[in-house]
Amino acid sequence: MGNCFSGGGHGQFAVGGTSSVPDTHGSNDAVDSFLKSRGFPGPFSQIELSLSASNLRDRDVLSKSDPMAVVYTKGKDGSLQEVGRTEVIQNSLNPQWITKVKITYYFEMVQKLLFHVYDVDTQLHGPEVKTLKLDDQQYLGEGTCTLSQIVADPKRSRTLDLVSIAESTESSSRKLGQLTVHAEEETVSKTTAELIFKCTDLENKDFFSKSDPFLVISKYVESGATVPICRTEVLKNDLKPVWKPLFLNISQVGSKDSPVVIECFNFNSNGKHDLLGKVQKSLAELEKLSSSKQGENLFLPITIGKDPQTKVLKSQLFVDKYSESVHHTFLDYLSGGCELNFMVAIDFTASNGNPRLPDSLHYIDHSGRPNAYQKAIQEVGDVLQYYDYDRQFPSWGFGARPIDGPVSHCFNLNGSSTNPMVAGIHGIMTAYERALSNVSLAGPTLFGPVITSAATIASQSLAANEHKYFVLLIITDGVITDLQETKDALVKASDLPLSILIVGVGGADFKEMEILDADKGEKLESTTGRVASRDIVQFVPFRDVQGGEVSVVQSLLAELPSQFLTYMRNRGIQPKPHPPTTL
């Protein structure tokens, strides 16, 4: 479909489509399409890494080293995959490389990067750097970090101490200079044009009814051919159609002066659509049509003899609306200093089983194998911790009876009566294990209190005008018994800078839980009839992803950038300017 979207609640996508109306509360694909159409790239971005180094070792006898950097990604199994190389800079211990290394940034993944720096033999400067055998070069040192650590920094920059391979795992590594890595999104237009098209006097191609028109917008490629980038919905039985708005990113076309072809078709269920006419215009010309309120006659290509010609039709195309707006990306907000604050709520109800027994979902295996609760905390925390500056995480438990107290549906995991904060992911893990020894598992399973506690923190941050967005991870083994109360809390929280991730562990039937995740298009409604302003929940049953190619964290966090951007867009919040960076 391309990064273009036509709103509306009726008809079909004209070319191979289904529903023409991606609902922002609907499936992941729909949310992604909706946001991409407005200039948001979704949960991934193309990144360019710029590298520089300082105080490198001098390995040459008669001159300085000739350094080159190589960038790798490191898999969970320790395997390395080369991403790119810089050029070789001669006679420099403080190189600033020009060549950028391109990599795709995925918010929901921990992408470990490894940087090797080599002194390249001067006799080998002739060949392309990609053909150089690294084993033949002198090794100067290496550094490692995650891509998240770079892009989450307000300056999008990170400086690493270079160490040797042998010393890289030692605490007292000898420094071999420093490597600075700076990240930038590839330049893409953030300007999106909104257009409303209509046609008049279309030809009727159907025998028993009127034509069913739709538009396809295409751009030219280098070969001179056209490729479709956008389409409207189909309007049934209409010779004077007015389509729902289209949103088209300028970069999809190339520029405002690049020509596009707008074709009007009559929809046929067999896929052989009738061309009713076409127009060729640039976005700049379409903007002028909108201002002048004048129409442009459609034409049909025809052949007379062997000569291709055009037939001008009575039918006309009008641009009822043309407007442009700038939409910022997820990384724009991170660069402006916006934090993602991680919160955790853990289910301590009795249905989890006796924590002392191996068949319990809370069983702590001292061999080091994590239970489902620990795994979810670790995986989600590993991603989100880099976006939280102080690494202080509110952590709660629910559905248990603390020592000498009644059942609590929201208690501080660290045992404090006033402060729910713990330090780092390790702090959450430690507090979780201690809580298992200090509470009695009880019930029932209620989400309302922990959601309200998270919403209170988000509300206080909003009132203080802090540049923060909160992410609550709830891990549970069973279906909640306060479904409507939870809906009420979620509807209220949908106006706050808050998203809620729910992991279902164990073998329970989680169908009711899926109601909270509005991926199927059913908007949450409160007791008073108020509808949630946006979808803030993502629910994943742990068993559905365990052992699969997609991890729990990828499934959980796939929607988070879209939910974040929807909140910012709804409230008209712009990214704060970030300070200029120097390499």
N, C-alpha and C positions, 0 to 999 in steps of 0.2 A: 504493500500500500504506500510505502514511502512515508516520510515524516510529515504527512499532511492529513488533516482531519476535517470531516464535515459533520457538524452537529445535526441533531434532528432525531425525531422519534419514529419515523416511518420510512417505508421503502427499503431497498437493499443497496449494498454496494454494487455498483454497476458491473464491475468486472471481477467475476469470481468471488464475490463477497457474500457475507451473511448479514448480520445486523449492522446497520449504518450508524448506530449510536453507541459508541463506547461510553459506558457510564463510569464516572470517576469513582463510584463506589463498587464497580464491578470487578472483573477478573484482572489478574496482573497485566495481561496483554493490553487490556482496555485502558488501564491507568497509564501504562507506559506509552501507549499510542497517544492518549490525550495530552500528556505532558510533553512528549516529543514534538507534537504538532505546534506547541506554543514556545518552542525554542529550548525546552529542557532535554538534555541528552539522556536522561534515565540513569540507571544505577552504574553506568560505566562512562569513562571519558578517555579520550586519547591524550596522552601526556608526552611531553618532550623533556628529557633530562639534560641539563647542562652541567658539565663537570669542570672542576678546577682543582688544583692541588698546590700544596705549599711545603717547603722544606723536605723535598724528596731526597733520598740517598743518591750520592754521586757514584755511579758504578763505572764510569769511563775514566781512562787514565789521562788522556791528553785533552779531554773536553768534558762538558757536563753531560748528564744522561739525556737520552732522547725518549721521553715518556709517551706511552699510549695507555689508555684505560679500556678495560673490557667489562661489560655489565652482564651479569647472569641473574636468572631467577632460580630460587632454590625450592625444590619440592619437599613435601612432608617426609619423603623417604631419603632426603639428602641429595637427590639427583640435581644436577645443574643443567640449565638450558641457556645458551648464550642468547642475549637480546640484541646486543650491538657493540660496536667498537668506535672509539674516537679516532681522529687522525693522529699521526706521530708529530710531535713538536720537537724540533732539534735544539739541543744545548739549552735545556731549561730545567731547573729544579722547582720552578713555580709556574707550571703550565696552566694556561686557560684554553681549553679545547673549544674549537668552533663547532665541530660535528655534534649534533644532537642525537641522543639515543631515544627512540620512540618506544613506548610501552602502553598497553591498555590498563587503565586503573579500574579495578572492580571494588566498589565500596564494601561488599559483603564478604570479601576474602582477605586473608592475611597473606600478602605477597612479599616474601622474603627476597631481598636483593643482596647480591654479592658483587663487590667491585675489586677487580685485580688491576694493578698498575705494573707495567713492564717497561724496561729500558730496551728499546728496539735496536738491534745491530744496524749500524749506519750503512752497512753494505746491502741491507735488505729494504732500504727505503723505497726502492723503485716499485715493487709490486703493490697491488691494492692491499690495504690493511686486512681485508677479510680473508686474504689468501696466506697471510703470515702464519707460520707454525709457532704457536706460543711456547712450545717446549724449547725452541731455539733461542728464545729471548731471555734476558735477565729479569728475574722477578724482583720487584721493588716493594711489594707489600699489598695488603688487602684490607677492606673494611666491609662491614655488613650492617644493614638496617632493614626496616620494612618500608614499603612504599607509603603506607598509611602515616608513618612518622614524618615523612617529608611533606605530604600534602596537607596534613593536619596542622602543621606549623603555620602561624600567620604569615610568615615570610616565605612559605613553601620552600624551605631550605634546611639542610642538615649537614653538619660538619662531622666527619668520622676520623678517628685516629687510625692510621694505617699500621698494621702489625704483620708479622710473618706468618705463614701457614702453620708452622710448628708452634708458634706462640699464641695463635688466635684464640685458643681455648683456655689459656692461662690468665690468671688474674693480674699477674705482674708483667704484662706484655711490654716489650720494648717498642717505643713509638718510632715509626719510620716515616714520619711526616703526616700530613692531614689531607683528606679529600673532602671537598665541599660539593654537594649535589643540590641543584636547584630545579624545581619542577614547574612547568607551565602547561596549561591546556593548549592544544593546538588551536591556532586561530580559526575560529568559526564565527560567522555572523550571529549575533544574539538578537538581531532585529527580526521580528515576525510580522508579516503582513496579513491582515484580516480582510477577506473579500466576500462580498455577497453578490452573486450573479443572478441575472434573470434573462429570459429570452421572450421574444414576441413572434407571433406568426410562424410557429414551427410547422413543418409539413406533417400531415397525418399519414402514418405508415401502417396503421392497423385497420382491419376491415370492420370489426364490430365494436371498436372503441377508439379512443384517441391514443396518440403516441405516449410512450412512457419514457420521458427524456432523462438523461444524466450527462454530466460533463466529465471529460478526462483532460487533465492538464499535463503536457509533456515538455521536456526540455531537449535541446540539441546536444549531442555528444560529438567528440572529435571527428568521427567518421562521417558526420552529416546526418546520421540517423537520429530518430527521436526515441526517448524512453519515457514512459509515464511516471510521474512523481506524485500525482494527486488525483482524486476523483470525488464527485459529489454522490449523494444518495439518489436513488431512482424516484421520480415523482410519477405516480400513476395517472393516466388519462388527462394529460395537461399539455396544452399547446402554448401556454403562457406561464411557464414554470418560474418560480422564485425559490432557489435552493437555500438551504441552511448555510451559515458562514463557513468558509474555508480558512484554515490557518496555514500559512506557507512561510517557512523560514527562508530568508533571502539567500542563504548559502546553498539551499537546494537548487536554486536556479543558476547561481553563479554571481550575478549582480542584478541591480534594478534595470540595467540596460540590456540584459541578455534576453533574446526573444524566446517566448514560450508559445506552444501551440495549444489552443483550446478547442477541443472537438466535442460536438454535441451528438449523442447517439440515442437511438430508440432501443430500449432494452427488449431482448428476446430471450426466453428461458433456455433456448437451445445454444446460447452463447454466440450466435451469429447476429450481432447488433448492427442496426442500420445507421450509417452515418447521415445525420441530418444537416451537417454543415460544420465549418470550422473557421477559426480566426487565428491570426498570428500577431501577437503583441508582446511588448516587454512590460514588466511591472510598472515602469515609469509611465508608459502609454496607458495602461489600465487605470493608473491613478488619475491621469488627465481625463479619461472617459468618465470616471466617477465625478470629477469636479464639474465637467461640462454638462452632465446629465444626458449626453448624447449616446446613441447606440451605434454599434458597428455591424454592418451587414455580414452575415455568414456567407461563405462561398464553398463550392464543391469542386474538387479537381476533376477535370474531364479530359478526354483525348479526342482531338479532331484530326483525323488522318493519323499521322505519327507525332503530331505536336501536342505536348501536354499544355492544357490551358485551364482557366478557372471560370466557373459560372457563379456570378454574384446572385445571391438569393434575396428574397423579400424578408426572410427571417433576420432578426437583429439580436445582438448580445448587448446587454447593459450591465454596468457595474454599479449596483445600488450603493455599495459601501466600499471604501478603501481606507484602511488606517494601518499605521505601523506602531509597534510597541517593542520595547526592549525587555527581554526576559533573561534573568540571570541563572547561572548554573549552580549546582550543589557546591562545587568547589569555590565558586565566588563567595559564598557565605562562609565557608571554612576559612578562606583567606582573609575575610573581614573579621575573624576572631570569634565566630559563632562556635559554641561548644555543644557537643552531644554528651549529656550526662546520663550515666548508666545507673539503673536501679534494679534490685532483685527482690522477688517475693517467692518463698518456697512453701510448698504444701506439706504440712506435718500431720495430716489426718491419719487415723488408724488404719485406713484401707491400704496404706503403703506397706503394712506388715511390720513385724517386730524388727527394729534396726539391728538387733544382735544376731539375727538369723540370715543365712546367705540368700534366701528367697525373697528377702525384703528389698523394695526399691531403694531404701535408704541404707542398705548394708554397705559398710566401709570395708573394702577389700584391702588389707594391709600389704598385699603384693604389689599394690600400685595401680591396679586396674580400676578406673573410675566408674561409679554408678551413673545412671542416666542423669541424675540431678547435677552431679559434678561435671559431667561431660558438657551439658548444656551451658552451665555457668562459664566453664573454661572457654568453650568455642565462641560464644557470643561476646564474652568479656575480652577475649584476645583481639577481637575486631574493634570494639567500641572504646577500649581503654585509651587508645591513642588520641581520641577526640575530646577527652575530658582532662583538663589541665592539671587539676589537683589530685586526681585519682582517688577521690573520697566518694564512696558509693553508698547511698541509702540501701539498707538490706533488712528485709522483714521475713517473718514466718507467720503462718496462719493455720488454724485448725488444731491447735495443741493447748495443753494445760501446763503453763509454767509451774515450777515448784511452789506449792502452797498458794495457788491461785486458781481462778476460774478459767474456763476455756477462752482463749483469745483468738480473734480472727485477724489480728494485726499486732504482732509484738516485734520489738527490735531484735534482730538476730544476734547482736553482740551482747545481749543481756542488759543493756543500759535502759533506764526508765525514761530517759529524755532524748538521747541522741542515737539515731539509727545508722550513723556513718561508720564505715569500716575502710581501712586503707588498702586499696589495690585488690586485684583478683585473689591474691593469696589471702588477704584479710577476709574476703567473703568465704573462701573455702574453710579457713580456720574457724570462723564464727559458726558456720554450718555444722561442722563436726562437733563443736562444743555444745551447740544447741541440742543436738541429738541426745546428749547425755544429761541435759538439764530440763527437758520438757517431757511430758507424757502425751503420746499421740492420741488425738481425740477426733472431733468432728463437730458439725458437718463441714462441707466444703463451700466457703463463701468467698467471693472475689470482691464484693462491694467495698469492704473496709480498706483493703490494700490499694485499690484503685483510687479511693478517696484520699488516702494518705499521699499517694504519688501526685494526684491532681492538686493537692494543697501546696506541695513544694513547687510545682510548675506555676501555679497561680501566684505565689509569692514572688517568684522570679520574674514573672511577667509584670507584676505591679512595680517591681524595682527597676524595670526597664533593662534587665540583664539580657545579654545576647546569648541565650541558651535554649536548647531543645532537649527534652527529656525522653528517655527510652526505658520503659519498665518491662523487665522479663519476669513472667509468671510461669513457674514450673509446677505442674499438678498431675495427679494420678487419676482424678475422677471428675465426673460431671458435677457442675456447681448446683447448689440447691437454692440459690438466690438469683435466678436468671433475670427476673424483671428488675430487681434492685441493681444488678450489674449493668443491665441495659441503661437504667437511669443514670448511673455513674458514668458510663461511656458517652452517652449523649451530652452530658454536661462537660465532660473532659474533651470532647471533640473541638471545642473552641479554644483549647489551651495548647501550648507547645509541647505536646505529649503524644507518643506512640506506645502501643502495648503489644509485646510479643508473648505469645502463649505457647508453651511446649507441653503436650500431653504425653506422659510416660506411662508405661504399663499397658495392659490389655483391655482397658475400659472402652465402652462404646462412646465415642466423642461427638456423635452427631449433633447433640445440642450445643456443643462448644462451637461448632462451625457456624452457628447462627450469629455468633458475636463477630465473626470475620465476614464482612460484607462482600466477599469476593463473588458471590452469586447474584449480586445486584439488589438484595433486599436490605433497604436502609433500616438502621436501628431506630426504634421509636420508644420514647419514654412513656411513663404512665400518664403524663399530661398530654400526650400526643405530639410532643416536640420531636423533630427528626434530627438525627446527627448531622452536623454541618459537613462532615467528611469521614471517611473510613480511617480509623486509627488502630485497628487490630489486625494482626497477622497470626493465625493459629496453624500449628504444625504438629500432627501426631508423630512422636519420636520414631515409632515403629515403621512409619511410611518412608523414612529417609535413612534409617539405620542400615548400614551395609551397602547403600546405594552410591551412585556416582556423585549425587548432590548432597552436601553435608547439611546438618541441621541449621547451621548458621547461614548458609547461602539461601535456604528456603525461607528462613525467618526474616532475613534482612533484605530480601529482594525488593520489597515494596517501600522500605524505609525512606530512601531518598525522594521518592515520589510523594509520600505522605508529608515529608518535611517541606518540599517545595510547594505543595498544595496549601499548606498552612501559611507559608510566607506570602504566597500569591493572594490568598483570601484576605489577609490582613494588610496587604500593601507594604510589607516590610522589605526594604532594600538592603543589600549587603553593605556593610561598612567598608569604607576605603581601607586598603591595607598599605602599609608603608612600602616605599620603593626598596627593591633589593639590589644588591651588588654582588658580583662574584669575585 
